[in-house]
Amino acid sequence: MVSLENRVVIVTGGGRGIGREHALYLAKHGALVVVNDLGGSSDGSGSDKSAAEEVVSEIVAAGGTAVSNTDSVTDFKGAKAIVETAIDAFGDLHAVINNAGILRDHMLVSMTEEDFDLVVAVHLKGTFAVSKFAAEYWRDQHKSGKTVDRAIVNTSSAAGLHGNVGQTNYSAAKAGIAAMTIVHAQELSRYSVRANCIAPIARTRMTLQTPGLSDVMEKAVFDPGNISPLVSYLTADGCPFNGQVFSVYGGSVGIYQGWSIAEEVGTDNSWTMDKFAEEMDKLPRSVKVNSQMAAIVKAATSS
Ligand SMILES: NC(=O)c1ccc[n+]([C@@H]2O[C@H](COP(=O)([O-])OP(=O)(O)OC[C@H]3O[C@@H](n4cnc5c(N)ncnc54)[C@H](O)[C@@H]3O)[C@@H](O)[C@H]2O)c1
């Protein structure tokens, strides 16, 4: 059995959308939650402390335990403060759920430097920064003999794993998060830390602004709360998974195979252009992939 009882968990971007659901679900199942949220708009502009604070009030009113933090995950000192908030409030830290995110979609030709930098900062640097300060604490705890199950749950996207038009910045950051998860799983298992990643699709302000998706998202199964049980399972003490990326959308959960070599050609000698051209003709021009977005589009167009 897995357990969330008294697990101290940070949820970044926990004030709205999927992160808010994680925070509520975790608290309902006995976790002590740090709800972090900058509270800006979906393009990353502005800030509003009430986003995090209102979720904390909701948790406390329901009999749970939570504190807020309103630092930006892009700020290195802020990331450290998010981790310290957990340790100061609850005396330990068991898990980090890196979920904060923004969008600045543009085609490559019209994407600005700021669009690229800010999206990469929130997703990729933010995930790195909070995990880094948590890992420093976990390494020290492990060295002092405290071996407890700890966990990182990162948030990637189908856009990062399969690519998506108009999302050079977001897709690159999300692919980086999946890669970072695998590295962190490899590096941190020596300190009893597991790292896994999800690629969700759910009804939030992000997807409601995506052309063609908003109608499908109205289905109950795309409720953002439907993502939180998987994330909570990956966060819980006793979860056996490490270094994996999961798709979670519309009631389905899948485990990704990652980049893997589908077919190979080779030579025993040095390659020549002619030999290479001959061998490359034996490879398929592309390899079929099983993508959650393709499944959603297929279901939407056939219903
Ligand atoms: N909704 C989907 O279908 C979907 C699909 C793939 C991936 N995701 C990912 O799931 C995560 C949650 O997205 P969502 O759909 O709930 O969006 P959302 O906009 O509803 O929530 C994102 C939250 O992150 C917070 N945030 C943004 N920048 C921050 C910063 N610098 N520091 C702290 N908090 C910050 C926002 O204030 C907001 O509350 C994101 O990482 C997103 O990329 C969502």
The ligand as an ORCA input file, in Angstrom:
! r2SCAN-3c Opt
* xyz 0 1
  N      -3.818     21.583    -18.993
  C      -3.260     20.675    -19.778
  O      -3.930     19.947    -20.533
  C      -1.772     20.485    -19.766
  C      -1.184     19.721    -20.781
  C       0.174     19.473    -20.737
  C       0.925     20.000    -19.703
  N       0.330     20.775    -18.762
  C       1.187     21.331    -17.709
  O       0.526     21.209    -16.458
  C       0.967     22.270    -15.602
  C      -0.235     22.983    -15.016
  O      -0.923     23.636    -16.079
  P      -2.457     24.074    -15.993
  O      -3.091     23.616    -17.225
  O      -3.019     23.698    -14.684
  O      -2.288     25.670    -16.124
  P      -2.791     26.861    -15.189
  O      -2.422     28.107    -15.918
  O      -4.208     26.646    -14.815
  O      -1.900     26.693    -13.876
  C      -0.530     26.986    -13.847
  C      -0.202     27.633    -12.506
  O       1.210     27.912    -12.464
  C       1.383     29.161    -11.839
  N       2.677     29.755    -12.218
  C       3.023     30.247    -13.437
  N       4.258     30.739    -13.395
  C       4.703     30.552    -12.133
  C       5.937     30.850    -11.491
  N       6.943     31.453    -12.139
  N       6.089     30.499    -10.192
  C       5.072     29.894     -9.515
  N       3.883     29.626    -10.077
  C       3.703     29.936    -11.370
  C       0.210     29.990    -12.357
  O      -0.036     31.132    -11.555
  C      -0.929     28.975    -12.323
  O      -1.621     28.999    -11.112
  C       1.862     23.158    -16.455
  O       3.212     22.812    -16.242
  C       1.451     22.818    -17.862
  O       2.454     23.092    -18.799
  C      -0.989     21.054    -18.772
*
